Amino acid sequence: MKSKKMSLVFIFTLTAALIYVNLVFAESIKGSIKVKRSDKASYSKLVKISIPEVIHKIKLKYPKSQIKSIRLQEEDGYLVYETLFLENGKEIDAKVDAGNGSILKTEVAEEEKNKKEIDEKNDGEKEQAVEKKEGGKDKSEVKSDISLKDSNGKAVQELAAFPMDKAVEIAISSFPGKAVKVELENENNTLVYGVEIVSSKGDVADVKIDAANGKLLKIEKDEDKEKSEKKEKEEEGENED
């Protein structure tokens, strides 16, 4: 009797383990370009599909989709573009193969996570705007023609008037290289496209494009950003003294 019970326990444990393994493998993806998370600097050299091509792939399968962001990243050991977009009122998280453009996985994005990320981003932008004010004058140069103050609860994707793929093309023509990220961003309560580009030499720039009309607003290289942040910290220190 005791032996029979032990056998049942063993069978139950083995079955549970097999179910777990199947679920893990079912949720994982298999792409065409293997990468290591630690080799992030090489990602831009390995991609075979550009962000505008990713947008085209998503639009073909989801004609009514409104894309919020696309970023190149590692997922389960493969190089993919994580793409967030609205479709019929739901935010979808899609993983697109960076080698051949196939859509490897789609799932409904976590609403609470998205809301938290948006709230944190907006709070951060507000703090930056306050910090950049000196003597009542706002020193920031980046502003688009789409105000977020009167968005009436609309998602940023619904407010953007200029096509994302065209914004990426303008950014690349301004700073030649490969786009590894594009995202609708809040800059001084206005809507812009932030496009991160890596040049053939490995230089990185964050290019801001007006989400209303495609106007080039700013090109900020990594070294310029570091200098700007350093200067702001020094100014803050002087003000405290």
TAHU-V846511 format. One record per pair of residues at least 12 apart in sequence whose C-alpha atoms are under 10 Angstrom apart, sorted by the first residue. I is the first residue (numbers start at 1). J is the second residue. D is the distance in Angstrom with one decimal. If there is no record, write none. Layout:
<<I | J | D> <I | J | D>>
//
This chain:
<<27 | 76 | 9.7> <27 | 105 | 8.6> <28 | 75 | 8.4> <28 | 76 | 6.3> <28 | 77 | 9.7> <28 | 104 | 9.5> <28 | 105 | 8.8> <29 | 75 | 7.5> <29 | 76 | 6.3> <29 | 77 | 8.7> <29 | 78 | 8.0> <29 | 80 | 9.8> <29 | 95 | 8.7> <29 | 97 | 9.6> <29 | 104 | 6.5> <29 | 105 | 7.1> <30 | 75 | 8.8> <30 | 76 | 7.4> <30 | 77 | 8.2> <30 | 78 | 6.8> <30 | 79 | 9.5> <30 | 80 | 9.8> <30 | 97 | 8.7> <30 | 104 | 7.5> <30 | 105 | 9.6> <31 | 75 | 8.8> <31 | 76 | 8.8> <31 | 77 | 8.4> <31 | 78 | 5.4> <31 | 79 | 6.9> <31 | 80 | 7.4> <31 | 95 | 9.6> <31 | 96 | 8.6> <31 | 97 | 5.7> <31 | 98 | 7.9> <31 | 99 | 7.6> <31 | 100 | 8.7> <31 | 101 | 9.7> <31 | 102 | 8.7> <31 | 103 | 9.6> <31 | 104 | 7.3> <32 | 78 | 7.0> <32 | 79 | 7.7> <32 | 80 | 9.1> <32 | 97 | 6.9> <32 | 98 | 7.7> <32 | 99 | 5.7> <32 | 100 | 7.3> <32 | 101 | 9.7> <32 | 102 | 9.6> <33 | 46 | 7.6> <33 | 47 | 8.0> <33 | 48 | 9.3> <33 | 74 | 9.7> <33 | 77 | 8.5> <33 | 78 | 5.5> <33 | 79 | 5.5> <33 | 80 | 8.3> <33 | 97 | 8.0> <33 | 98 | 7.2> <33 | 99 | 6.0> <33 | 100 | 9.2> <34 | 46 | 9.4> <34 | 74 | 8.7> <34 | 75 | 9.5> <34 | 76 | 9.0> <34 | 77 | 5.7> <34 | 78 | 4.5> <34 | 79 | 6.3> <34 | 80 | 9.7> <34 | 99 | 9.8> <35 | 73 | 9.4> <35 | 74 | 6.8> <35 | 75 | 8.9> <35 | 76 | 9.1> <35 | 77 | 5.5> <35 | 78 | 5.4> <35 | 79 | 6.1> <35 | 80 | 9.8> <36 | 74 | 7.2> <36 | 75 | 9.3> <36 | 76 | 9.3> <36 | 77 | 6.1> <36 | 78 | 7.8> <36 | 79 | 8.7> <37 | 73 | 8.2> <37 | 74 | 5.9> <37 | 75 | 8.5> <37 | 76 | 9.4> <37 | 77 | 7.4> <37 | 78 | 9.1> <37 | 79 | 9.3> <38 | 74 | 9.5> <39 | 74 | 9.5> <40 | 72 | 9.5> <40 | 73 | 7.9> <40 | 74 | 8.2> <40 | 79 | 9.8> <41 | 198 | 9.3> <41 | 202 | 7.9> <42 | 202 | 9.0> <43 | 72 | 7.6> <43 | 73 | 7.8> <43 | 74 | 8.7> <43 | 79 | 7.4> <43 | 80 | 9.7> <43 | 98 | 9.6> <43 | 180 | 8.4> <43 | 198 | 9.7> <44 | 72 | 8.2> <44 | 73 | 9.9> <44 | 79 | 9.9> <44 | 98 | 9.9> <44 | 177 | 8.9> <44 | 178 | 6.4> <44 | 179 | 7.9> <44 | 180 | 6.7> <44 | 197 | 8.9> <44 | 198 | 6.9> <44 | 199 | 8.8> <44 | 200 | 8.8> <44 | 202 | 8.9> <45 | 178 | 8.4> <45 | 198 | 9.2> <45 | 199 | 9.7> <45 | 200 | 8.1> <45 | 202 | 9.4> <46 | 79 | 8.4> <46 | 98 | 8.4> <46 | 99 | 8.1> <47 | 72 | 8.8> <47 | 79 | 7.7> <47 | 80 | 8.7> <47 | 81 | 9.7> <47 | 97 | 9.1> <47 | 98 | 5.4> <47 | 99 | 5.8> <47 | 100 | 9.0> <47 | 178 | 9.0> <47 | 180 | 9.3> <48 | 97 | 9.3> <48 | 98 | 6.2> <48 | 99 | 4.9> <48 | 100 | 6.9> <48 | 101 | 8.5> <49 | 80 | 9.8> <49 | 81 | 9.4> <49 | 96 | 9.5> <49 | 97 | 8.2> <49 | 98 | 5.4> <49 | 99 | 5.8> <49 | 100 | 6.4> <49 | 101 | 6.2> <49 | 102 | 9.9> <50 | 72 | 9.9> <50 | 81 | 9.5> <50 | 98 | 7.8> <50 | 99 | 9.4> <50 | 101 | 8.8> <50 | 165 | 9.9> <50 | 168 | 9.9> <50 | 178 | 7.6> <50 | 179 | 7.3> <50 | 180 | 8.4> <51 | 70 | 7.3> <51 | 71 | 8.4> <51 | 72 | 8.8> <51 | 81 | 8.1> <51 | 83 | 9.8> <51 | 98 | 9.1> <51 | 101 | 9.7> <51 | 164 | 9.5> <51 | 165 | 7.4> <51 | 168 | 7.7> <51 | 169 | 9.4> <51 | 178 | 8.7> <51 | 179 | 6.7> <51 | 180 | 7.4> <51 | 181 | 7.8> <51 | 182 | 8.1> <52 | 70 | 9.9> <52 | 164 | 8.0> <52 | 165 | 4.8> <52 | 166 | 7.9> <52 | 167 | 9.4> <52 | 168 | 7.2> <52 | 169 | 7.8> <52 | 179 | 9.2> <53 | 98 | 10.0> <53 | 100 | 10.0> <53 | 101 | 7.6> <53 | 165 | 8.3> <54 | 70 | 8.5> <54 | 81 | 7.9> <54 | 82 | 9.9> <54 | 83 | 8.6> <54 | 96 | 7.2> <54 | 97 | 8.9> <54 | 98 | 8.5> <54 | 100 | 9.7> <54 | 101 | 6.4> <54 | 102 | 8.9> <54 | 103 | 9.2> <54 | 165 | 9.1> <55 | 67 | 8.0> <55 | 70 | 8.6> <55 | 83 | 8.8> <55 | 96 | 10.0> <55 | 101 | 9.8> <55 | 164 | 8.1> <55 | 165 | 6.7> <56 | 101 | 9.5> <56 | 165 | 8.4> <57 | 96 | 8.8> <57 | 101 | 6.9> <57 | 102 | 7.8> <57 | 103 | 8.1> <58 | 83 | 8.7> <58 | 85 | 9.1> <58 | 94 | 8.8> <58 | 96 | 8.8> <58 | 101 | 9.4> <58 | 102 | 9.5> <58 | 103 | 8.1> <61 | 103 | 9.3> <62 | 85 | 9.6> <62 | 86 | 9.5> <62 | 87 | 7.3> <62 | 88 | 9.8> <63 | 87 | 8.8> <64 | 85 | 9.8> <64 | 86 | 8.2> <64 | 87 | 6.3> <64 | 88 | 7.5> <65 | 84 | 9.6> <65 | 85 | 6.1> <65 | 86 | 5.4> <65 | 87 | 4.9> <65 | 88 | 7.8> <65 | 89 | 9.5> <65 | 90 | 9.8> <65 | 91 | 9.3> <65 | 92 | 9.2> <65 | 157 | 9.3> <66 | 84 | 8.7> <66 | 85 | 5.3> <66 | 86 | 5.0> <66 | 87 | 6.8> <66 | 88 | 9.5> <66 | 89 | 9.9> <66 | 91 | 9.2> <66 | 92 | 9.9> <66 | 155 | 9.6> <66 | 156 | 9.3> <66 | 157 | 5.6> <66 | 158 | 7.0> <66 | 159 | 10.0> <66 | 160 | 9.2> <66 | 163 | 9.9> <66 | 164 | 9.5> <67 | 83 | 7.4> <67 | 84 | 6.0> <67 | 85 | 4.0> <67 | 86 | 6.3> <67 | 87 | 9.0> <67 | 91 | 9.2> <67 | 92 | 9.3> <67 | 156 | 9.3> <67 | 157 | 6.2> <67 | 158 | 9.2> <67 | 160 | 9.8> <67 | 163 | 9.7> <67 | 164 | 7.9> <67 | 182 | 9.8> <67 | 183 | 8.7> <67 | 184 | 8.7> <68 | 83 | 7.7> <68 | 84 | 5.6> <68 | 85 | 5.4> <68 | 86 | 7.6> <68 | 91 | 9.2> <68 | 155 | 8.9> <68 | 156 | 7.2> <68 | 157 | 5.6> <68 | 158 | 9.3> <68 | 160 | 9.4> <68 | 164 | 8.9> <68 | 182 | 8.4> <68 | 183 | 6.0> <68 | 184 | 5.7> <68 | 185 | 9.0> <68 | 193 | 9.4> <69 | 81 | 9.7> <69 | 82 | 7.9> <69 | 83 | 5.8> <69 | 84 | 5.4> <69 | 85 | 7.2> <69 | 93 | 9.8> <69 | 157 | 9.2> <69 | 164 | 9.2> <69 | 181 | 7.5> <69 | 182 | 5.6> <69 | 183 | 4.2> <69 | 184 | 6.4> <69 | 185 | 9.3> <69 | 193 | 9.2> <69 | 194 | 9.4> <69 | 195 | 9.8> <70 | 82 | 5.5> <70 | 83 | 4.4> <70 | 84 | 6.6> <70 | 85 | 8.9> <70 | 93 | 9.9> <70 | 94 | 9.4> <70 | 95 | 9.5> <70 | 96 | 9.6> <70 | 179 | 9.8> <70 | 180 | 8.0> <70 | 181 | 5.6> <70 | 182 | 5.4> <70 | 183 | 6.4> <70 | 184 | 9.6> <70 | 195 | 9.6> <71 | 83 | 6.7> <71 | 84 | 9.2> <71 | 95 | 9.8> <71 | 179 | 8.8> <71 | 180 | 5.8> <71 | 181 | 4.2> <71 | 182 | 6.5> <71 | 183 | 8.1> <71 | 195 | 9.7> <71 | 196 | 9.0> <72 | 95 | 9.7> <72 | 96 | 9.3> <72 | 97 | 9.8> <72 | 98 | 7.8> <72 | 179 | 8.7> <72 | 180 | 5.2> <72 | 181 | 6.2> <72 | 182 | 9.4> <73 | 95 | 9.6> <73 | 98 | 9.1> <73 | 180 | 8.5> <73 | 181 | 9.3> <74 | 98 | 9.9> <75 | 95 | 8.4> <75 | 97 | 9.9> <78 | 97 | 8.1> <78 | 98 | 8.6> <78 | 99 | 9.6> <79 | 95 | 9.5> <79 | 96 | 8.8> <79 | 97 | 6.7> <79 | 98 | 5.7> <79 | 99 | 7.7> <80 | 94 | 9.5> <80 | 95 | 6.0> <80 | 96 | 5.3> <80 | 97 | 4.7> <80 | 98 | 4.8> <80 | 99 | 8.0> <80 | 100 | 9.9> <80 | 101 | 8.8> <80 | 102 | 9.7> <80 | 103 | 9.4> <80 | 104 | 8.8> <81 | 94 | 8.0> <81 | 95 | 5.7> <81 | 96 | 5.0> <81 | 97 | 6.5> <81 | 98 | 6.1> <81 | 99 | 9.8> <81 | 101 | 8.9> <81 | 103 | 9.4> <81 | 180 | 8.5> <81 | 181 | 8.7> <82 | 94 | 5.9> <82 | 95 | 4.8> <82 | 96 | 6.5> <82 | 97 | 9.1> <82 | 98 | 9.7> <82 | 105 | 9.8> <82 | 106 | 9.8> <82 | 181 | 9.4> <83 | 95 | 6.3> <83 | 96 | 7.4> <83 | 103 | 10.0> <83 | 106 | 9.3> <83 | 181 | 9.8> <83 | 182 | 9.7> <83 | 183 | 9.8> <84 | 106 | 9.7> <84 | 107 | 9.9> <84 | 108 | 9.5> <84 | 109 | 7.9> <84 | 114 | 10.0> <84 | 183 | 9.4> <85 | 108 | 9.8> <85 | 109 | 9.2> <85 | 157 | 7.9> <86 | 108 | 9.7> <86 | 109 | 9.8> <86 | 155 | 8.7> <86 | 157 | 7.5> <86 | 158 | 8.9> <87 | 108 | 9.8> <89 | 155 | 9.7> <90 | 108 | 6.9> <90 | 109 | 8.0> <90 | 111 | 9.1> <91 | 107 | 8.7> <91 | 108 | 6.0> <91 | 109 | 5.6> <91 | 110 | 8.3> <91 | 111 | 7.9> <91 | 114 | 8.9> <92 | 106 | 6.7> <92 | 107 | 5.7> <92 | 108 | 4.6> <92 | 109 | 5.2> <92 | 110 | 8.9> <93 | 105 | 8.2> <93 | 106 | 5.6> <93 | 107 | 5.4> <93 | 108 | 6.0> <93 | 109 | 5.3> <93 | 110 | 8.8> <94 | 106 | 4.3> <94 | 107 | 6.6> <94 | 108 | 8.7> <94 | 109 | 8.9> <95 | 107 | 9.1> <118 | 185 | 9.5> <118 | 186 | 9.5> <121 | 185 | 8.4> <121 | 186 | 7.7> <122 | 185 | 8.9> <122 | 186 | 6.7> <122 | 187 | 8.9> <122 | 188 | 9.5> <122 | 189 | 8.5> <123 | 186 | 10.0> <124 | 186 | 9.5> <125 | 185 | 9.3> <125 | 186 | 6.7> <125 | 187 | 6.6> <125 | 188 | 6.7> <125 | 189 | 7.9> <126 | 186 | 9.2> <126 | 187 | 8.8> <126 | 188 | 7.2> <126 | 189 | 7.9> <127 | 188 | 9.9> <128 | 140 | 9.3> <128 | 187 | 9.3> <128 | 188 | 8.5> <129 | 187 | 8.5> <129 | 188 | 6.2> <129 | 189 | 9.0> <130 | 188 | 9.6> <131 | 232 | 8.7> <131 | 236 | 9.0> <132 | 232 | 8.4> <138 | 188 | 9.6> <140 | 187 | 9.2> <140 | 188 | 8.0> <141 | 187 | 9.5> <141 | 188 | 9.1> <141 | 217 | 7.9> <141 | 218 | 8.0> <142 | 187 | 6.5> <142 | 188 | 7.2> <142 | 190 | 8.6> <142 | 191 | 9.8> <142 | 192 | 8.6> <142 | 208 | 7.7> <142 | 209 | 9.2> <142 | 210 | 8.9> <142 | 216 | 9.8> <142 | 217 | 6.1> <142 | 218 | 6.8> <143 | 186 | 9.2> <143 | 187 | 6.3> <143 | 188 | 6.3> <143 | 189 | 8.0> <143 | 190 | 5.8> <143 | 191 | 7.7> <143 | 192 | 7.7> <143 | 208 | 9.3> <143 | 209 | 9.4> <143 | 210 | 7.6> <143 | 211 | 10.0> <143 | 217 | 7.5> <143 | 218 | 9.6> <144 | 186 | 9.6> <144 | 187 | 7.9> <144 | 188 | 8.8> <144 | 189 | 8.9> <144 | 190 | 5.4> <144 | 191 | 6.0> <144 | 192 | 6.2> <144 | 193 | 9.5> <144 | 208 | 9.3> <144 | 209 | 8.0> <144 | 210 | 4.9> <144 | 211 | 6.8> <144 | 212 | 6.9> <144 | 213 | 8.6> <144 | 214 | 9.4> <144 | 215 | 8.4> <144 | 216 | 9.7> <144 | 217 | 7.8> <145 | 190 | 7.0> <145 | 191 | 7.6> <145 | 192 | 8.9> <145 | 210 | 7.0> <145 | 211 | 7.7> <145 | 212 | 5.8> <145 | 213 | 7.8> <145 | 215 | 9.6> <146 | 159 | 7.6> <146 | 160 | 7.8> <146 | 161 | 8.7> <146 | 189 | 8.5> <146 | 190 | 5.4> <146 | 191 | 5.5> <146 | 192 | 8.1> <146 | 210 | 8.1> <146 | 211 | 7.1> <146 | 212 | 5.9> <146 | 213 | 9.3> <147 | 159 | 9.2> <147 | 186 | 9.3> <147 | 187 | 9.6> <147 | 188 | 8.8> <147 | 189 | 6.0> <147 | 190 | 4.4> <147 | 191 | 6.5> <147 | 192 | 9.9> <147 | 212 | 9.7> <148 | 186 | 7.7> <148 | 187 | 9.2> <148 | 188 | 8.8> <148 | 189 | 5.1> <148 | 190 | 5.2> <148 | 191 | 6.6> <149 | 188 | 9.9> <149 | 189 | 6.3> <149 | 190 | 7.9> <150 | 189 | 9.7> <156 | 184 | 6.9> <156 | 185 | 8.3> <156 | 186 | 8.9> <156 | 191 | 7.5> <156 | 192 | 9.7> <156 | 211 | 9.9> <157 | 183 | 9.9> <157 | 184 | 7.5> <157 | 191 | 9.8> <157 | 211 | 9.8> <159 | 184 | 9.9> <159 | 191 | 8.1> <159 | 211 | 8.4> <159 | 212 | 8.5> <160 | 184 | 8.2> <160 | 191 | 7.3> <160 | 192 | 8.3> <160 | 193 | 9.0> <160 | 210 | 9.0> <160 | 211 | 5.3> <160 | 212 | 6.1> <160 | 213 | 9.1> <161 | 191 | 9.9> <161 | 210 | 9.3> <161 | 211 | 6.1> <161 | 212 | 4.9> <161 | 213 | 7.0> <161 | 214 | 8.9> <162 | 192 | 9.8> <162 | 193 | 9.5> <162 | 209 | 9.4> <162 | 210 | 7.9> <162 | 211 | 5.3> <162 | 212 | 5.3> <162 | 213 | 5.4> <162 | 214 | 6.0> <162 | 215 | 9.5> <163 | 193 | 9.9> <163 | 211 | 7.9> <163 | 212 | 9.0> <163 | 213 | 8.9> <163 | 214 | 8.1> <164 | 182 | 8.1> <164 | 183 | 8.8> <164 | 184 | 8.8> <164 | 193 | 7.6> <164 | 195 | 9.9> <164 | 209 | 9.6> <164 | 211 | 8.1> <164 | 214 | 9.0> <165 | 182 | 9.3> <166 | 209 | 9.9> <166 | 214 | 7.5> <167 | 182 | 8.9> <167 | 192 | 9.7> <167 | 193 | 7.1> <167 | 194 | 9.2> <167 | 195 | 8.3> <167 | 207 | 9.7> <167 | 208 | 9.0> <167 | 209 | 6.3> <167 | 210 | 8.1> <167 | 211 | 7.8> <167 | 213 | 9.0> <167 | 214 | 5.8> <167 | 215 | 8.5> <167 | 216 | 8.8> <168 | 181 | 9.2> <168 | 182 | 7.3> <168 | 183 | 10.0> <168 | 193 | 8.4> <168 | 194 | 9.0> <168 | 195 | 6.6> <168 | 196 | 9.2> <168 | 197 | 9.3> <168 | 207 | 9.0> <168 | 208 | 9.8> <168 | 209 | 8.4> <168 | 214 | 9.4> <169 | 195 | 9.8> <169 | 214 | 9.9> <170 | 195 | 9.8> <170 | 207 | 9.4> <170 | 208 | 10.0> <170 | 209 | 8.0> <170 | 214 | 7.5> <170 | 215 | 8.4> <170 | 216 | 7.5> <171 | 193 | 9.4> <171 | 194 | 9.1> <171 | 195 | 6.8> <171 | 196 | 8.7> <171 | 197 | 8.1> <171 | 205 | 9.7> <171 | 206 | 9.0> <171 | 207 | 6.0> <171 | 208 | 7.6> <171 | 209 | 7.2> <171 | 214 | 9.3> <171 | 215 | 9.6> <171 | 216 | 7.4> <171 | 217 | 9.9> <171 | 218 | 9.6> <171 | 219 | 8.5> <172 | 195 | 8.7> <172 | 196 | 9.4> <172 | 197 | 7.2> <172 | 198 | 9.5> <172 | 199 | 9.4> <172 | 207 | 8.6> <174 | 207 | 8.3> <174 | 216 | 8.2> <174 | 218 | 9.8> <174 | 219 | 8.1> <175 | 196 | 9.8> <175 | 197 | 7.4> <175 | 198 | 8.7> <175 | 199 | 7.7> <175 | 203 | 9.9> <175 | 204 | 9.3> <175 | 205 | 7.5> <175 | 206 | 9.3> <175 | 207 | 7.9> <175 | 219 | 7.8> <175 | 220 | 9.9> <175 | 221 | 9.6> <176 | 197 | 7.8> <176 | 198 | 8.1> <176 | 199 | 6.1> <176 | 200 | 8.2> <176 | 205 | 9.8> <177 | 196 | 9.6> <177 | 197 | 5.9> <177 | 198 | 5.3> <177 | 199 | 4.0> <177 | 200 | 6.0> <177 | 201 | 8.8> <177 | 202 | 8.9> <177 | 203 | 8.8> <177 | 204 | 8.9> <177 | 205 | 9.5> <178 | 195 | 10.0> <178 | 196 | 8.4> <178 | 197 | 5.4> <178 | 198 | 5.4> <178 | 199 | 6.3> <178 | 200 | 8.0> <178 | 202 | 10.0> <178 | 204 | 9.7> <179 | 195 | 6.7> <179 | 196 | 5.7> <179 | 197 | 4.3> <179 | 198 | 6.4> <179 | 199 | 8.8> <179 | 204 | 9.7> <179 | 205 | 9.6> <179 | 206 | 9.7> <179 | 207 | 9.9> <180 | 195 | 7.7> <180 | 196 | 5.8> <180 | 197 | 5.9> <180 | 198 | 7.1> <180 | 204 | 9.9> <181 | 194 | 7.9> <181 | 195 | 5.7> <181 | 196 | 5.1> <181 | 197 | 7.3> <181 | 198 | 9.7> <181 | 206 | 9.3> <182 | 194 | 5.6> <182 | 195 | 4.4> <182 | 196 | 6.4> <182 | 197 | 9.0> <182 | 206 | 9.5> <182 | 207 | 9.3> <182 | 208 | 9.7> <183 | 195 | 6.7> <183 | 196 | 8.9> <183 | 208 | 9.9> <184 | 208 | 9.7> <184 | 209 | 9.5> <184 | 210 | 9.8> <184 | 211 | 7.8> <185 | 208 | 9.1> <185 | 209 | 10.0> <185 | 211 | 9.2> <187 | 208 | 9.3> <190 | 210 | 8.9> <190 | 211 | 8.9> <190 | 212 | 9.8> <191 | 208 | 9.9> <191 | 209 | 9.1> <191 | 210 | 7.0> <191 | 211 | 5.9> <191 | 212 | 7.8> <192 | 207 | 9.8> <192 | 208 | 6.3> <192 | 209 | 5.6> <192 | 210 | 4.8> <192 | 211 | 4.7> <192 | 212 | 7.9> <192 | 213 | 9.9> <192 | 214 | 9.0> <192 | 215 | 9.7> <192 | 216 | 9.9> <192 | 217 | 8.8> <193 | 206 | 9.8> <193 | 207 | 7.9> <193 | 208 | 5.6> <193 | 209 | 5.0> <193 | 210 | 6.4> <193 | 211 | 5.8> <193 | 212 | 9.6> <193 | 214 | 8.8> <193 | 216 | 9.8> <193 | 217 | 9.7> <194 | 206 | 6.5> <194 | 207 | 5.7> <194 | 208 | 4.8> <194 | 209 | 6.6> <194 | 210 | 9.1> <194 | 211 | 9.5> <194 | 218 | 9.6> <194 | 219 | 9.8> <195 | 207 | 5.0> <195 | 208 | 6.4> <195 | 209 | 7.8> <195 | 219 | 9.5> <196 | 208 | 9.0> <196 | 219 | 9.8> <196 | 220 | 9.6> <196 | 221 | 9.6> <197 | 221 | 9.4> <198 | 221 | 10.0> <203 | 221 | 7.6> <203 | 222 | 7.6> <203 | 223 | 9.1> <204 | 220 | 8.7> <204 | 221 | 5.9> <204 | 222 | 5.8> <204 | 223 | 8.7> <205 | 218 | 9.9> <205 | 219 | 6.6> <205 | 220 | 5.4> <205 | 221 | 4.1> <205 | 222 | 5.9> <205 | 223 | 8.9> <205 | 224 | 9.1> <205 | 225 | 9.1> <206 | 218 | 8.1> <206 | 219 | 6.0> <206 | 220 | 5.2> <206 | 221 | 6.3> <206 | 222 | 7.7> <206 | 225 | 9.1> <207 | 219 | 4.5> <207 | 220 | 6.3> <207 | 221 | 8.4> <208 | 220 | 8.3>>
//
